[in-house]
Amino acid sequence: MDLRELTEKTLKLFNLGDVDDLGDCLMKSVLNNQVDKFQAFVDLVNGDLNRDWLQMIYQYYLADRRSLKQDYTPASISLLLAKYAKRNNITEIVDVCAGSGALTIQQWVENNNVTVRCQEIDDRVIPYLMFNLVIRNIAGTVEHKDVLKNIVFARYSIKRGEKFATVFKQSTI
């Protein structure tokens, strides 16, 4: 599926006309445990969760390369790190500057029982990250955090479920 088709279908799924509103809808869906939206998205991508579909949308339409210097991890680097972690039996990972979760997703592809701690400063991409974790049933935490200053603004706990994970907001600082 190309970017245009993916974007159109995703916006239709959330009844949106503008990609700028997608993050708010993703956040609402994870905080309200909207399982129907999770399943509809999984169906939209034909069950292929080995790929970070939402990264494609965020990176093209919303990434701030100029002021935030946002660039996303190439799939080849994600695969290399995931293979390394698998070979060394690493089951808990920290994904600093996680973005939408491409590194975490690739690690999950290699080991479905991975536990993660994702840290990200851009609160606009955090809903994409959490949605990605929830639909893959990945347990861990997501921190809205300035990693350079070690300041945590918000923390979310993600618990595995039967099919999809559930998000709990732990704190706001």
Contacts in CASP RR format, 6 or more apart in sequence:
PFRMAT RR
TARGET T0000
AUTHOR 0000-0000-0000
METHOD contacts of the structure
MODEL  1
MDLRELTEKTLKLFNLGDVDDLGDCLMKSVLNNQVDKFQAFVDLVNGDLN
RDWLQMIYQYYLADRRSLKQDYTPASISLLLAKYAKRNNITEIVDVCAGS
GALTIQQWVENNNVTVRCQEIDDRVIPYLMFNLVIRNIAGTVEHKDVLKN
IVFARYSIKRGEKFATVFKQSTI
1 9 0 8 1.000
1 45 0 8 1.000
3 56 0 8 1.000
3 57 0 8 1.000
3 60 0 8 1.000
6 45 0 8 1.000
6 53 0 8 1.000
6 56 0 8 1.000
6 57 0 8 1.000
7 19 0 8 1.000
7 57 0 8 1.000
7 61 0 8 1.000
9 44 0 8 1.000
10 22 0 8 1.000
10 41 0 8 1.000
10 44 0 8 1.000
10 54 0 8 1.000
10 57 0 8 1.000
11 17 0 8 1.000
11 18 0 8 1.000
11 19 0 8 1.000
11 22 0 8 1.000
13 37 0 8 1.000
13 40 0 8 1.000
13 41 0 8 1.000
13 44 0 8 1.000
14 21 0 8 1.000
14 22 0 8 1.000
14 25 0 8 1.000
14 26 0 8 1.000
14 29 0 8 1.000
14 37 0 8 1.000
16 22 0 8 1.000
16 25 0 8 1.000
19 57 0 8 1.000
19 61 0 8 1.000
19 62 0 8 1.000
20 61 0 8 1.000
20 62 0 8 1.000
22 57 0 8 1.000
22 127 0 8 1.000
23 124 0 8 1.000
23 127 0 8 1.000
23 128 0 8 1.000
24 127 0 8 1.000
25 127 0 8 1.000
26 54 0 8 1.000
26 127 0 8 1.000
26 128 0 8 1.000
26 130 0 8 1.000
26 131 0 8 1.000
27 126 0 8 1.000
27 127 0 8 1.000
27 130 0 8 1.000
28 34 0 8 1.000
29 37 0 8 1.000
29 38 0 8 1.000
29 131 0 8 1.000
30 127 0 8 1.000
30 130 0 8 1.000
30 131 0 8 1.000
30 134 0 8 1.000
30 167 0 8 1.000
31 167 0 8 1.000
31 169 0 8 1.000
33 164 0 8 1.000
33 166 0 8 1.000
33 167 0 8 1.000
35 163 0 8 1.000
35 164 0 8 1.000
38 131 0 8 1.000
38 134 0 8 1.000
38 135 0 8 1.000
38 164 0 8 1.000
39 164 0 8 1.000
41 131 0 8 1.000
41 135 0 8 1.000
42 49 0 8 1.000
42 135 0 8 1.000
45 51 0 8 1.000
45 53 0 8 1.000
49 105 0 8 1.000
49 135 0 8 1.000
49 136 0 8 1.000
50 105 0 8 1.000
50 109 0 8 1.000
51 105 0 8 1.000
52 100 0 8 1.000
52 101 0 8 1.000
52 102 0 8 1.000
52 105 0 8 1.000
52 132 0 8 1.000
54 100 0 8 1.000
54 128 0 8 1.000
54 131 0 8 1.000
54 132 0 8 1.000
55 72 0 8 1.000
55 99 0 8 1.000
55 100 0 8 1.000
55 101 0 8 1.000
55 102 0 8 1.000
55 128 0 8 1.000
57 128 0 8 1.000
58 99 0 8 1.000
58 100 0 8 1.000
58 125 0 8 1.000
58 128 0 8 1.000
59 70 0 8 1.000
59 72 0 8 1.000
59 100 0 8 1.000
62 124 0 8 1.000
62 125 0 8 1.000
63 70 0 8 1.000
63 71 0 8 1.000
63 72 0 8 1.000
64 70 0 8 1.000
64 122 0 8 1.000
65 71 0 8 1.000
68 122 0 8 1.000
70 99 0 8 1.000
70 122 0 8 1.000
72 99 0 8 1.000
72 100 0 8 1.000
72 102 0 8 1.000
73 102 0 8 1.000
73 103 0 8 1.000
75 102 0 8 1.000
75 106 0 8 1.000
77 103 0 8 1.000
78 102 0 8 1.000
78 103 0 8 1.000
78 105 0 8 1.000
78 106 0 8 1.000
78 107 0 8 1.000
79 106 0 8 1.000
81 103 0 8 1.000
81 106 0 8 1.000
81 107 0 8 1.000
82 103 0 8 1.000
82 106 0 8 1.000
82 107 0 8 1.000
82 109 0 8 1.000
82 110 0 8 1.000
82 111 0 8 1.000
83 110 0 8 1.000
84 90 0 8 1.000
85 93 0 8 1.000
85 107 0 8 1.000
85 110 0 8 1.000
85 111 0 8 1.000
86 110 0 8 1.000
86 111 0 8 1.000
91 111 0 8 1.000
91 113 0 8 1.000
91 114 0 8 1.000
91 115 0 8 1.000
92 114 0 8 1.000
92 115 0 8 1.000
92 116 0 8 1.000
92 117 0 8 1.000
93 103 0 8 1.000
93 104 0 8 1.000
93 107 0 8 1.000
93 114 0 8 1.000
93 115 0 8 1.000
93 116 0 8 1.000
93 117 0 8 1.000
94 116 0 8 1.000
94 117 0 8 1.000
94 118 0 8 1.000
94 119 0 8 1.000
95 101 0 8 1.000
95 103 0 8 1.000
95 104 0 8 1.000
95 116 0 8 1.000
95 117 0 8 1.000
95 118 0 8 1.000
95 119 0 8 1.000
96 119 0 8 1.000
96 147 0 8 1.000
97 119 0 8 1.000
97 120 0 8 1.000
97 121 0 8 1.000
97 147 0 8 1.000
98 104 0 8 1.000
98 118 0 8 1.000
98 119 0 8 1.000
98 120 0 8 1.000
98 129 0 8 1.000
98 142 0 8 1.000
99 118 0 8 1.000
99 120 0 8 1.000
99 122 0 8 1.000
99 125 0 8 1.000
99 128 0 8 1.000
99 129 0 8 1.000
100 125 0 8 1.000
100 128 0 8 1.000
100 129 0 8 1.000
100 132 0 8 1.000
101 118 0 8 1.000
101 128 0 8 1.000
101 129 0 8 1.000
101 132 0 8 1.000
101 133 0 8 1.000
104 114 0 8 1.000
104 116 0 8 1.000
104 118 0 8 1.000
104 129 0 8 1.000
104 132 0 8 1.000
104 133 0 8 1.000
104 138 0 8 1.000
105 132 0 8 1.000
105 136 0 8 1.000
107 114 0 8 1.000
107 116 0 8 1.000
108 114 0 8 1.000
108 136 0 8 1.000
108 138 0 8 1.000
114 138 0 8 1.000
115 138 0 8 1.000
115 139 0 8 1.000
115 140 0 8 1.000
116 133 0 8 1.000
116 138 0 8 1.000
116 139 0 8 1.000
116 140 0 8 1.000
116 141 0 8 1.000
117 140 0 8 1.000
117 141 0 8 1.000
117 143 0 8 1.000
118 129 0 8 1.000
118 133 0 8 1.000
118 140 0 8 1.000
118 141 0 8 1.000
118 142 0 8 1.000
118 143 0 8 1.000
119 142 0 8 1.000
119 143 0 8 1.000
119 145 0 8 1.000
119 147 0 8 1.000
120 126 0 8 1.000
120 129 0 8 1.000
120 142 0 8 1.000
120 143 0 8 1.000
120 144 0 8 1.000
120 145 0 8 1.000
121 144 0 8 1.000
121 145 0 8 1.000
121 146 0 8 1.000
121 147 0 8 1.000
123 144 0 8 1.000
123 153 0 8 1.000
123 154 0 8 1.000
126 142 0 8 1.000
126 144 0 8 1.000
129 142 0 8 1.000
130 142 0 8 1.000
130 156 0 8 1.000
130 158 0 8 1.000
130 167 0 8 1.000
133 140 0 8 1.000
133 142 0 8 1.000
133 158 0 8 1.000
133 165 0 8 1.000
134 158 0 8 1.000
134 164 0 8 1.000
134 165 0 8 1.000
134 166 0 8 1.000
134 167 0 8 1.000
135 164 0 8 1.000
136 165 0 8 1.000
137 160 0 8 1.000
137 161 0 8 1.000
137 163 0 8 1.000
137 164 0 8 1.000
137 165 0 8 1.000
138 158 0 8 1.000
138 160 0 8 1.000
138 165 0 8 1.000
139 158 0 8 1.000
139 159 0 8 1.000
139 160 0 8 1.000
139 165 0 8 1.000
140 157 0 8 1.000
140 158 0 8 1.000
140 159 0 8 1.000
141 155 0 8 1.000
141 156 0 8 1.000
141 157 0 8 1.000
141 158 0 8 1.000
141 170 0 8 1.000
142 155 0 8 1.000
142 156 0 8 1.000
142 158 0 8 1.000
142 167 0 8 1.000
143 152 0 8 1.000
143 154 0 8 1.000
143 155 0 8 1.000
143 156 0 8 1.000
144 152 0 8 1.000
144 153 0 8 1.000
144 154 0 8 1.000
144 155 0 8 1.000
145 151 0 8 1.000
145 152 0 8 1.000
145 153 0 8 1.000
146 153 0 8 1.000
151 173 0 8 1.000
152 171 0 8 1.000
152 173 0 8 1.000
153 172 0 8 1.000
153 173 0 8 1.000
154 169 0 8 1.000
154 170 0 8 1.000
154 171 0 8 1.000
154 172 0 8 1.000
154 173 0 8 1.000
155 169 0 8 1.000
155 170 0 8 1.000
155 171 0 8 1.000
156 167 0 8 1.000
156 168 0 8 1.000
156 169 0 8 1.000
156 170 0 8 1.000
157 167 0 8 1.000
157 168 0 8 1.000
157 170 0 8 1.000
158 165 0 8 1.000
158 166 0 8 1.000
158 167 0 8 1.000
158 168 0 8 1.000
159 165 0 8 1.000
159 166 0 8 1.000
159 168 0 8 1.000
END
